[in-house]
């Protein structure tokens, strides 16, 4: 009987923590989502007096919204591609090779996240100004590459380190060439975790704001930068709320991809579990 009571005892601390966490995360999302579909919502009413899609039609009819969306998607694809092209070979070298200064260089990729980001961006902007990269697409690409280094170096390094070396050695023993071993043994095992790193880089680039605003403005405007301008310059809350809901779409798609393609076991293997 005592064991049954112990097993059914409610962890009120855990319940309270879950409730607080839900309120902190979910409540702001509900408020923004409600504003996106509210046509009339006057104080002190707890719910809007009128719902509709009028502000969706007005927002989506703007040419600058679609231009910002195309810019954000183009930047995200380009930055993710270049980051993978540059960082994945480096991650493999960090995971498998020994060379002078390896540890110092490896931990140097944390520097960009160890200090206030905006100060680092201002320093880089001063250099970009001399190189005529301010207000250009490629200037924003370069500044956003800085933010992907942590994802595209550290996570793939853990993935490559977790690969079963015995399978690689067995393949080499039967005559497989190094490239064949990599494509047939190493990459399939590390692939799901590398896919997670690529996904995080894409989504992080899509939502990146400070670098895009500091380096790209006013010629290059991404969706987050446009949303900020809507909020600052428009008295109508719904415009910013509609853009916020649109910005949720990449995260939702990313979660679906992660759920279907990247299993929990893959993450465990990738991080040495």
WOZICOR-V715951 format. One record per residue. N is the residue number from 1. RES is the residue in one small letter. BURIAL is b if it has 24 or more other C-alpha atoms within 12 Angstrom, else e. Layout:
# WOZICOR-V715951
n=[N	N]
res=[RES	RES]
burial=[BURIAL	BURIAL]
This chain:
# WOZICOR-V715951
n=[1	2	3	4	5	6	7	8	9	10	11	12	13	14	15	16	17	18	19	20	21	22	23	24	25	26	27	28	29	30	31	32	33	34	35	36	37	38	39	40	41	42	43	44	45	46	47	48	49	50	51	52	53	54	55	56	57	58	59	60	61	62	63	64	65	66	67	68	69	70	71	72	73	74	75	76	77	78	79	80	81	82	83	84	85	86	87	88	89	90	91	92	93	94	95	96	97	98	99	100	101	102	103	104	105	106	107	108	109	110	111	112	113	114	115	116	117	118	119	120	121	122	123	124	125	126	127	128	129	130	131	132	133	134	135	136	137	138	139	140	141	142	143	144	145	146	147	148	149	150	151	152	153	154	155	156	157	158	159	160	161	162	163	164	165	166	167	168	169	170	171	172	173	174	175	176	177	178	179	180	181	182	183	184	185	186	187	188	189	190	191	192	193	194	195	196	197	198	199	200	201	202	203	204	205	206	207	208	209	210	211	212	213	214	215	216	217	218	219	220	221	222	223	224	225	226	227	228	229	230	231	232	233	234	235	236	237	238	239	240	241	242	243	244	245	246	247	248	249	250	251	252	253	254	255	256	257	258	259	260	261	262	263	264	265	266	267	268	269	270	271	272	273]
res=[x	x	x	x	x	x	x	x	x	x	x	x	x	x	x	x	x	x	x	x	x	x	x	x	x	x	x	x	x	x	x	x	x	x	x	x	x	x	x	x	x	x	x	x	x	x	x	x	x	x	x	x	x	x	x	x	x	x	x	x	x	x	x	x	x	x	x	x	x	x	x	x	x	x	x	x	x	x	x	x	x	x	x	x	x	x	x	x	x	x	x	x	x	x	x	x	x	x	x	x	x	x	x	x	x	x	x	x	x	x	x	x	x	x	x	x	x	x	x	x	x	x	x	x	x	x	x	x	x	x	x	x	x	x	x	x	x	x	x	x	x	x	x	x	x	x	x	x	x	x	x	x	x	x	x	x	x	x	x	x	x	x	x	x	x	x	x	x	x	x	x	x	x	x	x	x	x	x	x	x	x	x	x	x	x	x	x	x	x	x	x	x	x	x	x	x	x	x	x	x	x	x	x	x	x	x	x	x	x	x	x	x	x	x	x	x	x	x	x	x	x	x	x	x	x	x	x	x	x	x	x	x	x	x	x	x	x	x	x	x	x	x	x	x	x	x	x	x	x	x	x	x	x	x	x	x	x	x	x	x	x	x	x	x	x	x	x	x	x	x	x	x	x]
burial=[e	e	e	e	e	e	e	e	e	e	e	e	e	e	e	e	e	e	e	e	e	e	e	e	e	e	e	e	e	e	b	b	b	b	b	b	b	b	b	e	e	e	e	e	e	e	e	e	e	e	e	e	e	e	b	b	e	e	b	e	e	e	e	b	b	e	e	b	b	e	b	b	b	b	b	b	b	b	b	b	b	b	b	b	e	e	b	b	e	b	b	b	b	b	b	e	e	e	e	e	e	e	e	e	e	b	e	e	b	e	e	b	e	e	e	e	e	e	e	e	b	e	e	b	b	e	e	b	e	e	e	e	b	b	b	b	b	b	b	b	b	b	b	b	b	b	b	b	b	b	b	b	b	b	b	b	b	b	b	b	b	b	b	e	e	e	e	b	e	e	e	e	e	e	e	e	e	e	e	e	b	b	e	e	b	b	b	b	b	b	b	b	b	b	b	b	b	b	b	b	b	b	b	b	b	b	b	b	b	b	b	b	b	b	b	b	b	e	b	b	b	b	b	b	b	b	b	b	b	b	e	e	e	e	e	e	b	b	b	b	b	b	b	b	b	b	b	e	e	b	e	e	e	b	e	e	e	b	e	e	e	b	e	e	e	b	b	e	b	b	b	e	e]
